[in-house]
Each structure stands twice: as structure tokens, then as C-alpha cells.
């Protein structure tokens, strides 16, 4: 059962260093960095969600998509969705690439399927990019150079735009998409909705300040 959406704030924003106080981002679960699929239920969910076509266990991808849609449906009410346009963050591969993965489009389109929301692939990836792991990630400015607005998706955009992705890491993709949308639709309110945020474990565990200073 999904819990309520949690908000990125001063207690956890440091894990997502491209975000600032003006960024309104929310998430369901925490993905523990460095633990892989063995790091708990959320890590397993994201691992299955991100499986590529030829990966072992690819049969778990569709159930993971369905669960993410179901969990988001449980926290996004119909009244809010009626005011919002849902925009999935594009994957690292362009639509013309055989490795293109539309998992987040599928998740978004399955949210409250009985009364589907206004889902638009508003932001497109121009060319395929490598998938980056660890700290080797592009900045929002670099990502924006490879994004473009799909002009046929821009008309009658609703006043709230919910930008959706699987995992919030540094926040660079969200910032790039948000900035691109606001350049074309400055009156909209852009918020981030994530299945999980990457939580960076404290290397000192539960050690107290007093113990560290001994």
C-alpha cells in the first residue's frame, strides 16, 4: 500500500544538489544508494522497473510499471488531476533508438486508468545519451541542450504540470525539464512527482556528535 507523498525539504534536499527551495518535489519511497536490488522493497521495485528488453527477469518489468501506477493513483486524487497535465521525463534514449524505454509514459498513462489524466510527452530527447551511474552526471544546462518541446503537445497546457520520473537523484533532469517548460509556459506551476528519491546513507550510521568528537 502506498503511503502519502512526502516532500523534498531542508532535511533531505542536500541529497539532490541541483534542487533549491523554489523546487516543489514529492516522492513516495526512498531508494537506498549503493545497495542495488538487494537494498529493500523500493530498490527491488526500481530495479525491475528499469530492466532493459534483453535483461534477465524482464518479465518483472510490467508488474513494476503497474505497481508504480497503482501507488501514484492512490495519492493523486481526481480533483488535482483534473487541473494538471502530467509530463513524463524522457528516458536517456531517443524514440528512434531501439533501446528506447517508455516505462514512465506507461506508468503515467495507467494512473487512475478509469478516468485517465492529461498525459503529454511534452519534452523530447533529441539524441540518445549514455545512462550515467554514480556521480558522473550531466548538469541541467547540458541536459537542456538535448531536450526540446514537442510543439503539438503545448496547446491548452493546464495550469499545473506534474513532471514524473522513477527516481530523483541529483535533480538535474527535473530542473532541465522544468526550465524548458517555464520558458514556453511561464504561468504554469511545475512540480516534481517521483516514485522514489535516492537516499544517501550516513557513513557514520547512528553515531552521535559526542562520539565523533571523542
N, C-alpha and C positions, 0 to 999 in steps of 0.2 A: 504494500500500500504506500503510495507516495505521501510524503509529508508536505507541509506548506512550503511555498517558495521562501528561500532565505535571500537576504540582500547583501551585496558586497558593500562593506563599510570600513571604517578605520581599523577594525580589528583584523581584517583579512586582506585589505587592499594591497598590502605590501607584497603579497604573493603574485600579484598581477600588475607588474610595474609600469605598463603603459596606461593604466586607468588612473583617473583623478576624481576629485569629489563631484564633478559635473556628470560623471558617467553613472547611469542608473542601470545596474545589472543585478540579475536574480538567478538563483540556481536551486536545483533540487537536492543534489547529493555531493559528496566530496570524494574525489579520486585521489588516492594516495600516491604521490610521485615516487618513482623508483621501485615500486613493488610489483609492477607487471600485473598479469591476470590473477596472480595468487594473493593480491592485496586486499581482497574482500569482495563483497557483492557488487559494489559500484565498479571496481576495477574489472571484474569479470564481464559486467554489462557493457562497458565501453570497449573492452577487448573484442567482444562478439560483434558489437555494432560496427566496428571499424575493419572487420575482416574483408580482405580482398577476394576477388572472384575465385582464384585458384588456391586460396588458403585452406588448410585442413580445418574441419569444423565449420565450413561456410554455411552449413545448414542451420547454425545458431544465429545467423545474421537477421533473418526475417523475424524470429521471435523477439530479438533485441529491439528491432525497429518498432514492433507492435507494443512492446512494453514501454518504450520511451514515449510513444504517442499516448498511450493509456495514462501514464503518470503525469504528463503535461495536461491532458484533458481533465484530470482530477483537480488541478489547481488553477486552471484558466477558465473562468466562468463565461457563460454565453453572453452576458451583458458587456463584459470587457471585450470579448472577441468581436462583437458587433461594431465596435468603434475602432478596431485595429486592423492593420494589414500585417500579415506575417511574412517575413523575408528570411529564408534560409541563407546562411553564409555559404558561399560557393566552396566546393572542395578544391584540393590542390591541382586537380587535373581538369583541363578544359573539356567541354562537351564533345568535342571531336576526338578526344583521346580514348582509345579502347579501355583504359583503366579508369575512366570517369566513374565516379561513385555518387549516386544521387540519394544517399541514405537520409540526409536531412530533409530533402524535398519530400521523400516518402513519409518521414516522421511528421512533418508539418501538415501534409495533406490528410493524415489519418487522425489528427486532433479533432475530437468531437465530430466524428465522421457523419453522424446523423444530421448535423447542421454545420457543414464544413465551413471553416473560416476563409477569409480572403487571403489566400496564399499566392505570393508572386515571386518568381525568380527575377527580382528587380536588379540585382547586381550579378554580373557575369565575370568569370575569369577569362582573360584574353588568351593567354597561353599557359600550357601546363607548367607547373613548378614542382620541384622536389619536395617531398614531405620531410620536414625538419624535426629532429628529435633533440632533446636536451636544451642547451642554451643557444644553439645556432639557429636563430630565428630572424626573420626579416622585420624591419620596423614598419609601422603603419604607412609611412610615406613611400617606402619601397613596394609594399603590397598595393597601394592605390594606383601605382603606375601600371599594374597588370589587371586592374578592375575597370569595368565600365558599366554604365547604367543601360539597362535594356529599355530603350525608348518606348516600346509598345506596352511596357508594364507600368509606366509612370502616371498615366492619366487617372484622375479621380482617386489618387492615393489618399487613404484615410488619415485622420489627424494623429493617430498613434501608430508607430511602426515598431513591431516586435521583431528584433533580429535574433534568430535562433541558431544555436550550434550545439555540438555534443559536449565539448569540454572547453572551459575558459582556462587558458594557460597564461600567457603574458598579457593578453588583451589586445594584441596588435591587429588581429583580423577584425575584431569588433570595432576598434577605433577607425580602421580604414573604411569599413563599410558605413559606419555612422557618418563620418565626414563626407563621404561621397554622396550619401542620401541628402544630408543637410545642405550641400552645395546646390542641389536641384530642387529641394523641397524644404526651405528654411523654416517654415511654420510648423513642421511636424515635430512630434516628441518621439525620439528614438530611444528605445530601451533594449537591453540585452536579456535574453532568456536562454539558460543553459541547463542541459541535463545534469552536468556536474561541473564543479570547479576543481582545478588541480590544487591540492593542499600540500605544501612543502613541510615535511616533518621537521620538528625541532630537533637538531642534532644532539641537544643536551637532555632530551626526554623530559622527565618531570623534575629535573634538578632545580633546586631553588637558587635564587640570587645569593643567599647567605652561603650556600655550599660552594658556589663558584668562586666566591671571594675568600675562601679559607686558604 
